[in-house]
Amino acid sequence: MNNLFLATTLDGSLAQIVEKLNVLMDSFWKYIVLALAAVIVVWGAYIGIKIAIAHKNEEKINARDTDNIYSLVFTCRIRFMMLRLNMVC
């Protein structure tokens, strides 16, 4: 008998807690959705900025590589011209 009363009381208390949580969720649902949307927007902006910076850094690296190629070609041309001048003289 005592166990039955305790189970009934526990079920009643649990039902009240669930009901109050449902009322709380219903009243704050808009704010929860707005907060999650704001987090998604901020996270998307953060990822977009990181990708843009990575592309910019990659362009800088590629530009440096092309500068190195131009320097190499220019240096080779100068050396070839110097070799030709030494052969002529």
C-alpha positions in Angstrom: 0.0 0.0 0.0 2.8 2.4 1.0 4.7 1.6 -2.3 1.6 2.2 -4.3 1.0 5.6 -2.7 4.7 6.5 -3.2 4.6 5.5 -6.9 1.4 7.5 -7.4 2.8 10.6 -5.7 6.1 10.2 -7.7 4.1 9.9 -11.0 2.0 12.9 -10.1 5.1 15.0 -9.2 6.8 13.8 -12.4 3.8 14.8 -14.5 3.7 18.2 -12.9 7.4 18.7 -13.6 7.0 17.7 -17.3 3.9 20.0 -17.6 5.8 22.9 -16.2 8.8 22.2 -18.5 6.5 22.1 -21.5 4.9 25.5 -20.5 8.4 26.9 -20.0 9.6 25.6 -23.4 6.5 26.9 -25.1 6.9 30.4 -23.6 10.7 30.6 -24.5 10.6 28.7 -27.8 11.0 31.9 -29.9 14.0 33.0 -27.9 15.6 29.6 -28.1 15.2 29.5 -31.8 16.5 33.0 -32.2 19.6 32.2 -30.1 20.3 29.1 -32.1 19.9 31.0 -35.4 22.3 33.7 -34.1 24.8 31.1 -33.2 24.5 29.6 -36.7 24.9 33.0 -38.3 28.0 33.9 -36.2 29.5 30.5 -36.8 29.0 30.8 -40.5 30.5 34.3 -40.6 33.5 33.0 -38.6 34.0 30.1 -41.0 33.6 32.4 -44.0 36.2 34.8 -42.7 38.6 31.9 -42.0 38.2 30.6 -45.6 38.7 34.1 -47.0 41.9 34.5 -45.0 43.1 31.1 -46.1 42.5 32.0 -49.8 44.2 35.3 -49.4 47.2 33.6 -47.7 47.3 31.0 -50.5 47.3 33.8 -53.1 50.2 35.5 -51.3 52.1 32.2 -51.3 51.3 31.7 -55.0 52.4 35.3 -55.7 55.7 34.7 -53.8 56.2 31.5 -55.8 55.7 33.3 -59.0 58.1 36.0 -57.9 60.6 33.3 -57.2 60.0 31.8 -60.7 60.5 35.3 -62.3 63.6 35.8 -60.3 64.9 32.4 -61.3 64.2 33.1 -65.0 65.7 36.5 -64.8 68.8 35.2 -63.1 69.2 32.4 -65.6 69.0 34.9 -68.5 71.6 37.2 -66.9 73.9 34.3 -66.4 73.4 33.1 -70.0 74.2 36.6 -71.2 77.3 36.8 -69.1 78.4 33.4 -70.5 77.9 34.6 -74.0 79.8 37.8 -73.3 82.7 35.8 -71.8 82.8 33.5 -74.9 82.8 36.5 -77.3 85.6 38.3 -75.5 
